[in-house]
């Protein structure tokens, strides 16, 4: 490595952020970039470890020590070339990935891990700044046409890979602009949408065609796709949210988190919200669900100037550090405090909602809640709970946001009409190694196949599925696999 003793000399430092009171007033990103010297030192912390477990922690198999070394040497072209071989969209993952690579970092055994995610973001932004990122059209077109349904991270990755292999790719998106979850699920303060537009423009220059406002099965007949394309990849995501079926669920003021978040993304984009507006201003907001979507609701509610914000989690509070049940290099389920939590929220664990209470006009005014007592399994995980007697209470709430995850993709329409087989969880069933459904020319990738997951996993799925489609159409493929086995590529 560039500086073998760097991990002994430098501590982990993250970039500064705009002050909380300032950033709560807008929807701009608020994490600053490293100064050049800071970036150099953070890259120098990467160890010359014998086995880079970070490779295996990353769903994309990013070649992390090598690009860290290139950053330390300020060899920006090398750093970019290494990074882009495994990750189509480091500008996305460098901002919104929970960085499972860092929890697998060897240095993380007894010191804070290398700041891999931030280094990745800096590589791609420096590459754009220096003009390294250019549209590259394939030299030869194969004559094969592929339809990708859904333009989230899985769909974009599949489209990019298959286009680079010389196929003609058309991406169908039911919203008004490409991006899927990236555009209308993740708030702008985490991922500004010009970043997506910049990448979409490059893909278009490379030959990918985007057809927006095109809901396959509604605006476009399914038989048109099966007739006109040699292969179809379904990347529609896991879009059916988990509901909370307790009394009062129908009251006005109780909404799914994604309805709330999408509306705000539309407003920032300048798109007219056609549904009834959901605002948190001046309200007691309860976010039910402790994951990233719930955190995004907290950050958005703060920017709406909510009166109070409380976030409930059904599970008990996780530990602050690894336990014996979370050995390195596994991904640890430890206490996570996000930037949205830093902006103001009361967090409560082991809490269940028993009833939504309304006023005489059918508006939500309160929640009936109860504390839970969890019994832990032998592996240290919560196993079952009972309500704690005497802990029921009613608290004021005019806006409840359900952020409890997603159960499966939408079945009505495309999936049912095609007669696609489903697995036991309601996801589209596909062969593990081929991504192929029970219909020979139809493939599936991303959350639609594996269930609700991370953006980085969706990109990985899109890439792997693209290779299988290429093999299906051409008999073989030169697209890289996750284990970096592309012929002729060296690092």
Buried (B, 14 or more C-beta within 10 A) or exposed (E): BBBEEBBEEBEBBBBEBBEEEEBBEEBEBBBEBBEEEBBBBBBBBBBBBEEBBBBEBBBBBBBBBBBBBBBBBBBBEBBBBBBBBBBBBBBBBBBBBBBBBBBBBBBBEEBBBBBBBBBBBBBBBBBBEEEBBEEEEBEEEBEBBBBBBBBBBBBBBBBBBBBBBBBBBBBBBBBEBBBBBBBBBBBBBBBBBEBBBEBBEBBEEBBBBBBBEBBBBEEBEBEEBBEEBBBBBBBBBBBBBBEBEBEBBEBBBBBBBBBBBBBBBBBBEEBEEEEEEBBBEEBBBBBBBBBBBBBBBBBBBBBBEBBBBBBBBBBBEBBEEBEEBBEBBEEBBEEBEBBBBBBBBEBBBBBBBBBBBBEEEEEBBBBBBBBBEBEEEEEEEBEEBEEEEEBBEEEBBBBBBBBBBBBBBBBEBBBEBBEBEBEEEBBBBBEEEBBBBBEEBBBBBBBBBBBBBBBBBBBBBBBBBBBBBBEBBBEEBEBBEBEBEBEEEEE
